[in-house]
């Protein structure tokens, strides 16, 4: 389940927003300083944001990269590169997107990659210099890339391939490319919402239709395989472990989750985690710091990833981002954003806001700084410090920003190793095309923004 409503910060009035406040919970074990008035906050639908974020690209008009030390600071454009193909500057949350199909991107310590159609383009993460381009020509017409992930030594791309006859089932394959050259290493079968969950130059672990399998990238041989049944299961990765639900009807049935299958990705060793009650409540939405989080229409329930014991419950709240460096899980609760301890659910920081107008949103949290993106031609990017209660940096050069997201929790715009945010932006919008939802983007760009 995609998280729900998320607090939003109004664009264009950052210096005058006074309605919210950063609060310290009383009696909590971790005290954080009370901040000054955060700038005006506003409400939004986090569910709508995440659905859009699965493909929400963005534009950059005056995204001027530079090489001085000052340009390495947060909020500065690290680099900007033109994007091929036809793009449209869509209004609202969509931002800059391909005119046909969707785009997927991911960024690692050395390589940033974006998939368009059946082509993967790679750039150096630090400089943005083009590294290589790989056209996946072996797939039949109508195939399309549906995920891109960057790993040490390799880049993986999930490709949906249509059946040979109209109306026949679509199958998914996972392509493994050498991250240094773009050379094709292997193609493995994958589940529709599965694919690569761990990879390096020597091996790749794939969530397939009926099993999780580790393959040798050198020979293609199976190193280990663990059956998961015929029903497609929900899954999340945390560190070196893969968590899959055990539900008779699979994740599409909304049936009870009787257990979790925990698989060590390096060896394939697995164990079942069962709740003390009859089942876990809700849909698996996140695993963070030895805690598994389930979400339902009533709210969020957290369980121990070791014993299955229920740890805490928050009615009416849904999980947003996880701040790994800061050690907090962020929940949206009404019109506020709360950072909670994963094991206790105790609120350590809270950003509360009043009602305003406008359209900007919170997208991710890293080391206590919330990334915000404003929508439209005058879009800004900004970093909001939850502990000090104010905007720490802004960048007004990113209109129609698009935030890449892989809803599995792997890949997307942010990476813990890259120190940057990967966005699509529109450097210059042209005339509206007949039937198009927005103006054609005359200069689509891929931008790396320091965070």
C-alpha positions as CSV (number, residue, x, y, z in Angstrom):
1,X,0.0,0.0,0.0
2,X,1.3,3.4,-0.9
3,X,1.5,5.8,2.1
4,X,-1.3,8.4,2.5
5,X,-1.4,12.1,3.1
6,X,1.8,14.1,3.5
7,X,2.4,17.6,4.9
8,X,3.2,20.2,2.3
9,X,5.2,23.4,2.3
10,X,3.9,26.4,0.4
11,X,6.1,27.6,-2.4
12,X,6.9,31.3,-2.8
13,X,6.4,32.3,0.8
14,X,9.3,30.6,2.5
15,X,10.3,33.8,4.4
16,X,6.8,34.5,5.6
17,X,5.5,31.1,6.7
18,X,4.7,31.1,10.4
19,X,1.8,28.8,11.0
20,X,3.6,25.6,11.8
21,X,6.0,24.6,14.5
22,X,8.5,21.9,15.2
23,X,7.6,20.2,18.5
24,X,9.5,18.1,21.0
25,X,7.4,15.3,22.5
26,X,7.2,15.4,26.3
27,X,8.9,12.7,28.2
28,X,10.5,11.1,25.1
29,X,13.9,9.5,25.5
30,X,15.6,11.6,22.8
31,X,15.4,15.4,23.2
32,X,15.8,17.6,20.1
33,X,15.8,21.4,20.2
34,X,12.7,23.3,19.7
35,X,13.0,25.0,16.4
36,X,11.9,28.4,15.2
37,X,8.7,28.7,13.2
38,X,9.1,26.4,10.2
39,X,7.7,28.1,7.2
40,X,4.2,27.7,6.4
41,X,3.0,24.2,6.0
42,X,0.2,22.7,4.1
43,X,-1.7,19.5,3.7
44,X,-1.5,17.1,0.8
45,X,-2.2,13.6,-0.2
46,X,0.9,11.4,0.3
47,X,-0.9,8.6,-1.5
48,X,-1.4,10.8,-4.5
49,X,2.2,12.0,-4.3
50,X,3.7,8.5,-4.3
51,X,1.5,7.3,-7.1
52,X,2.6,10.2,-9.2
53,X,6.1,9.9,-7.9
54,X,6.4,6.4,-9.5
55,X,6.8,8.4,-12.7
56,X,6.9,12.1,-11.8
57,X,9.8,13.6,-13.8
58,X,10.9,17.2,-13.5
59,X,12.3,20.2,-15.5
60,X,15.3,22.4,-15.1
61,X,15.5,25.7,-16.8
62,X,18.5,27.6,-15.4
63,X,20.1,24.6,-13.8
64,X,23.7,25.8,-14.0
65,X,26.3,23.3,-12.7
66,X,29.6,24.6,-11.6
67,X,33.0,23.2,-10.4
68,X,33.9,25.3,-7.4
69,X,33.8,24.0,-3.8
70,X,30.7,26.1,-3.1
71,X,28.8,24.0,-5.7
72,X,29.3,20.9,-3.6
73,X,27.0,22.3,-0.9
74,X,23.5,21.1,-0.4
75,X,20.9,22.5,-2.8
76,X,23.4,23.2,-5.6
77,X,23.1,21.6,-9.0
78,X,26.0,19.1,-9.4
79,X,25.4,18.6,-13.1
80,X,22.7,18.8,-15.8
81,X,22.6,16.8,-19.0
82,X,20.1,16.9,-21.9
83,X,17.7,14.0,-22.3
84,X,16.8,12.4,-25.6
85,X,13.3,11.9,-27.0
86,X,10.1,14.0,-26.7
87,X,9.1,15.1,-23.2
88,X,6.1,17.0,-21.9
89,X,5.9,19.5,-19.0
90,X,2.8,18.2,-17.3
91,X,1.0,20.3,-14.7
92,X,0.6,19.3,-11.1
93,X,2.5,16.4,-9.6
94,X,3.5,14.8,-12.9
95,X,6.1,17.4,-14.0
96,X,8.4,16.6,-16.9
97,X,7.6,13.2,-18.3
98,X,8.2,11.4,-21.7
99,X,5.5,12.1,-24.2
100,X,5.1,8.3,-24.6
101,X,5.6,5.8,-21.8
102,X,7.5,6.4,-18.6
103,X,11.1,6.9,-17.5
104,X,12.9,5.2,-14.6
105,X,16.2,6.3,-13.0
106,X,18.6,5.4,-10.2
107,X,21.8,6.8,-8.9
108,X,24.8,5.1,-7.2
109,X,28.2,6.2,-5.9
110,X,29.7,6.1,-9.4
111,X,26.9,5.8,-12.0
112,X,23.5,7.4,-12.6
113,X,21.3,5.6,-15.0
114,X,18.0,6.3,-16.7
115,X,15.8,4.0,-18.8
116,X,13.7,5.3,-21.7
117,X,11.8,2.9,-23.9
118,X,14.3,0.1,-24.3
119,X,17.5,2.2,-23.9
120,X,19.6,2.7,-20.8
121,X,21.8,5.8,-20.6
122,X,24.5,6.1,-17.9
123,X,26.4,9.1,-16.6
124,X,29.2,9.6,-14.1
125,X,27.6,10.4,-10.7
126,X,30.2,13.0,-9.8
127,X,30.6,14.9,-13.1
128,X,27.6,13.9,-15.2
129,X,29.8,13.0,-18.0
130,X,28.1,10.5,-20.4
131,X,29.4,7.0,-19.6
132,X,27.6,4.7,-22.1
133,X,24.3,4.0,-23.8
134,X,22.9,0.5,-24.1
135,X,20.0,-0.3,-26.5
136,X,18.2,-3.5,-25.5
137,X,17.6,-4.5,-29.1
138,X,17.0,-8.2,-28.4
139,X,13.4,-7.7,-27.1
140,X,10.5,-7.7,-29.5
141,X,8.5,-4.5,-30.5
142,X,6.4,-3.1,-27.7
143,X,8.8,-4.0,-24.9
144,X,9.6,-1.3,-22.3
145,X,11.8,-0.7,-19.4
146,X,9.8,-0.6,-16.1
147,X,12.6,-0.3,-13.5
148,X,16.3,0.7,-13.3
149,X,18.6,-0.1,-10.4
150,X,22.3,0.7,-9.8
151,X,24.5,-1.7,-7.9
152,X,28.2,-2.1,-7.3
153,X,29.6,-3.0,-10.7
154,X,26.3,-3.5,-12.5
155,X,23.1,-1.8,-13.6
156,X,19.9,-3.8,-13.8
157,X,16.8,-2.9,-15.9
158,X,13.5,-4.7,-15.7
159,X,11.8,-5.0,-19.1
160,X,8.2,-5.9,-19.8
161,X,7.9,-7.9,-22.9
162,X,4.4,-8.3,-24.6
163,X,3.2,-11.7,-25.8
164,X,3.5,-12.7,-29.4
165,X,-0.2,-12.5,-29.9
166,X,-2.5,-9.6,-29.0
167,X,-4.0,-10.0,-25.6
168,X,-1.4,-12.5,-24.5
169,X,0.3,-12.1,-21.2
170,X,3.2,-9.7,-20.6
171,X,6.4,-11.3,-19.2
172,X,9.2,-9.6,-17.3
173,X,12.9,-10.0,-17.8
174,X,15.8,-8.5,-15.8
175,X,18.7,-7.3,-17.8
176,X,22.2,-7.1,-16.1
177,X,24.6,-4.6,-17.6
178,X,28.2,-3.9,-16.7
179,X,28.2,-0.5,-15.0
180,X,31.5,0.5,-16.5
181,X,30.9,-0.3,-20.1
182,X,27.1,-1.0,-20.5
183,X,27.9,-4.4,-21.9
184,X,25.1,-7.0,-21.6
185,X,26.0,-9.6,-19.0
186,X,22.9,-11.6,-18.5
187,X,19.1,-11.7,-18.9
188,X,17.1,-13.5,-16.2
189,X,13.3,-14.2,-15.9
190,X,11.5,-12.2,-13.2
191,X,8.1,-11.7,-11.6
192,X,5.9,-8.8,-12.8
193,X,6.6,-6.8,-9.7
194,X,9.8,-8.5,-8.8
195,X,13.2,-8.3,-10.4
196,X,16.7,-7.6,-9.0
197,X,16.8,-7.2,-5.2
198,X,20.6,-7.6,-4.8
199,X,23.4,-7.5,-7.3
200,X,27.1,-7.0,-7.9
201,X,29.5,-8.0,-10.7
202,X,29.5,-11.7,-9.8
203,X,25.9,-12.5,-8.9
204,X,22.3,-11.2,-9.1
205,X,19.3,-12.2,-6.8
206,X,16.0,-12.1,-8.6
207,X,12.4,-12.2,-7.3
208,X,10.8,-14.5,-9.8
209,X,7.3,-15.8,-10.4
210,X,7.5,-18.7,-8.0
211,X,10.9,-18.4,-6.3
212,X,13.7,-16.1,-5.2
213,X,16.9,-17.2,-7.1
214,X,20.6,-16.2,-7.0
215,X,22.4,-16.4,-10.3
216,X,26.0,-16.3,-11.3
217,X,26.6,-13.4,-13.7
218,X,29.6,-15.2,-15.2
219,X,27.9,-18.5,-16.1
220,X,24.2,-17.9,-15.6
221,X,24.1,-20.9,-13.2
222,X,21.7,-21.0,-10.3
223,X,23.7,-20.5,-7.0
224,X,20.6,-21.0,-4.8
225,X,16.8,-20.8,-5.1
226,X,14.0,-20.6,-2.5
227,X,10.4,-21.4,-3.6
228,X,7.8,-18.8,-2.7
229,X,4.6,-20.4,-4.2
230,X,2.5,-19.5,-7.3
231,X,0.8,-16.4,-5.8
232,X,2.8,-13.2,-6.1
233,X,3.9,-11.9,-2.7
234,X,4.7,-8.4,-1.5
235,X,8.4,-7.9,-0.7
236,X,10.9,-5.4,0.8
237,X,14.6,-5.3,1.3
238,X,16.5,-4.2,4.4
239,X,20.2,-4.5,4.4
240,X,21.2,-8.0,3.4
241,X,17.8,-9.5,4.0
242,X,14.7,-9.9,1.8
243,X,11.3,-10.0,3.4
244,X,8.4,-11.6,1.5
245,X,4.8,-12.1,2.7
246,X,3.3,-15.5,3.1
247,X,-0.3,-15.1,2.0
248,X,-2.4,-17.8,0.3
249,X,-3.8,-15.4,-2.3
250,X,-0.8,-13.2,-2.7
251,X,-0.6,-9.5,-2.4
252,X,-3.4,-8.9,-5.0
253,X,-5.9,-10.8,-2.9
254,X,-5.8,-8.6,0.2
255,X,-5.9,-11.8,2.2
256,X,-4.3,-12.3,5.6
257,X,-0.5,-12.4,5.8
258,X,0.2,-15.5,8.0
259,X,4.0,-15.1,8.1
260,X,7.0,-13.4,6.6
261,X,9.7,-15.2,4.8
262,X,13.1,-13.7,5.7
263,X,15.9,-14.6,3.2
264,X,19.6,-13.8,3.7
265,X,20.5,-12.5,0.2
266,X,24.1,-13.7,0.3
267,X,23.5,-17.3,1.1
268,X,19.8,-18.0,0.6
269,X,19.3,-19.1,4.2
270,X,15.7,-18.4,5.2
271,X,13.4,-18.5,8.2
272,X,9.7,-17.9,8.8
273,X,8.6,-15.0,11.1
274,X,5.1,-15.6,12.5
275,X,3.1,-13.1,14.5
276,X,1.8,-14.3,17.9
277,X,-1.7,-13.7,16.6
278,X,-3.3,-15.1,13.6
279,X,-1.8,-12.8,11.0
280,X,0.0,-9.5,10.4
281,X,-2.5,-6.6,10.0
282,X,-2.5,-4.7,6.8
283,X,-0.1,-4.6,3.8
284,X,3.7,-4.8,4.1
285,X,4.9,-1.3,3.4
286,X,8.4,-1.0,4.9
287,X,11.2,-2.7,6.8
288,X,13.5,-0.4,8.7
289,X,16.0,-1.0,11.5
290,X,14.8,-4.6,12.4
291,X,11.1,-3.4,12.3
292,X,8.5,-4.4,9.7
293,X,5.7,-2.0,9.1
294,X,2.3,-2.9,7.9
295,X,-0.4,-0.4,6.8
296,X,-4.1,-0.7,6.6
297,X,-7.1,1.7,6.3
298,X,-6.9,2.2,10.1
299,X,-3.3,3.2,10.3
300,X,0.1,1.7,10.9
301,X,1.3,-1.3,12.9
302,X,4.9,-2.2,13.6
303,X,6.2,-5.6,14.3
304,X,9.6,-7.1,15.3
305,X,11.5,-8.3,12.2
306,X,13.0,-11.0,14.5
307,X,10.1,-12.4,16.5
308,X,6.9,-11.1,14.8
309,X,5.8,-9.5,18.0
310,X,3.7,-6.4,17.7
311,X,5.7,-3.3,18.8
312,X,3.3,-0.4,18.4
313,X,0.4,1.0,16.6
314,X,-0.5,4.4,15.3
315,X,-4.1,4.9,14.3
316,X,-4.7,7.3,11.3
317,X,-1.0,7.5,10.4
318,X,0.8,6.1,7.4
319,X,4.5,5.5,6.8
320,X,6.4,8.1,4.6
321,X,10.1,8.2,4.4
322,X,12.8,6.4,6.4
323,X,15.8,8.5,7.5
324,X,18.5,5.9,7.8
325,X,21.3,8.2,8.9
326,X,19.0,9.9,11.4
327,X,17.6,6.6,12.6
328,X,13.9,7.7,12.4
329,X,10.8,6.5,10.5
330,X,8.6,9.3,9.3
331,X,4.8,9.0,9.5
332,X,2.2,11.3,8.1
333,X,-0.5,11.9,10.8
334,X,-3.3,14.2,9.7
335,X,-1.6,17.5,8.8
336,X,1.7,16.7,10.4
337,X,4.9,14.8,9.7
338,X,6.2,12.8,12.7
339,X,9.7,11.2,13.1
340,X,9.4,8.2,15.3
341,X,11.8,5.7,16.9
342,X,11.3,2.5,14.8
343,X,11.2,0.1,17.8
344,X,9.0,2.1,20.2
345,X,7.0,4.3,17.9
346,X,7.8,7.3,20.2
347,X,7.7,10.6,18.4
348,X,11.0,12.4,18.4
349,X,10.3,15.3,16.1
350,X,7.1,16.6,14.6
351,X,6.4,19.2,11.9
352,X,3.0,20.7,12.2
353,X,1.3,23.0,9.7
354,X,-1.7,25.1,9.1
355,X,-3.8,25.2,5.9
356,X,-2.4,27.2,3.0
357,X,-2.8,27.2,-0.7
358,X,-0.4,26.1,-3.4
359,X,1.2,22.8,-4.5
360,X,4.5,21.7,-3.1
361,X,5.3,18.5,-1.2
362,X,7.7,16.5,1.0
363,X,9.3,13.7,-0.9
364,X,12.1,12.2,1.2
365,X,14.1,12.7,4.5
366,X,17.8,12.3,4.9
367,X,19.8,13.0,8.1
368,X,17.0,15.2,9.5
369,X,16.5,17.2,6.3
370,X,13.2,16.9,4.4
371,X,13.4,17.3,0.6
372,X,10.6,19.4,-0.8
373,X,9.7,20.1,-4.4
374,X,7.3,22.7,-5.7
375,X,5.2,22.0,-8.8
376,X,4.9,23.9,-12.1
377,X,7.0,26.2,-14.2
378,X,8.2,28.2,-11.1
379,X,9.1,25.1,-9.1
380,X,11.7,25.3,-6.3
381,X,13.6,22.5,-4.5
382,X,14.3,23.1,-0.8
383,X,15.7,21.3,2.2
384,X,13.8,21.7,5.5
385,X,15.6,21.0,8.8
386,X,13.1,19.3,11.1
387,X,15.3,19.8,14.3
388,X,15.7,23.6,13.7
389,X,12.3,24.2,12.2
390,X,13.3,26.2,9.1
391,X,14.3,25.8,5.5
392,X,18.1,25.3,5.3
393,X,18.5,25.7,1.5
394,X,16.5,26.5,-1.6
395,X,17.1,26.2,-5.3
396,X,14.8,28.1,-7.7
397,X,16.2,26.6,-10.9
398,X,14.1,23.5,-11.1
399,X,10.6,24.1,-12.7
400,X,8.3,21.1,-13.2
401,X,10.5,18.8,-11.1
402,X,10.1,15.1,-11.5
403,X,11.0,12.8,-8.7
404,X,11.9,9.2,-9.7
405,X,10.7,6.5,-7.4
406,X,10.8,2.7,-7.3
407,X,7.9,1.8,-5.0
408,X,9.7,-1.3,-3.9
409,X,12.1,0.9,-2.0
410,X,15.0,0.2,-4.3
411,X,16.3,2.8,-6.8
412,X,14.7,6.1,-7.7
413,X,15.8,9.7,-7.2
414,X,17.8,9.3,-3.9
415,X,20.6,7.0,-2.9
416,X,22.4,6.8,0.4
417,X,25.7,6.5,-1.4
418,X,25.5,9.2,-4.0
419,X,24.9,12.3,-1.8
420,X,22.6,13.7,-4.5
421,X,19.0,13.7,-5.8
422,X,18.3,12.7,-9.4
423,X,15.6,14.7,-11.1
424,X,14.2,15.3,-14.6
425,X,13.4,18.9,-15.4
426,X,12.3,21.0,-18.3
427,X,14.9,23.7,-19.3
428,X,12.5,25.3,-21.7
429,X,8.8,24.7,-22.4
430,X,7.4,25.1,-25.9
431,X,4.0,25.2,-27.4
432,X,1.2,22.9,-26.3
433,X,0.8,19.8,-28.5
434,X,-2.7,18.8,-29.7
435,X,-4.2,16.4,-27.1
436,X,-1.1,16.7,-24.8
437,X,-1.6,17.4,-21.1
438,X,0.9,20.2,-21.1
439,X,3.4,22.0,-23.3
440,X,6.1,20.1,-25.1
441,X,9.5,20.4,-23.4
442,X,12.0,21.8,-25.8
443,X,14.9,21.2,-23.5
444,X,14.4,18.2,-21.1
445,X,17.3,17.7,-18.7
446,X,18.5,15.1,-16.2
447,X,19.8,17.0,-13.1
448,X,21.8,15.9,-10.1
449,X,21.1,18.1,-7.1
450,X,23.4,18.0,-4.0
451,X,21.6,17.0,-0.9
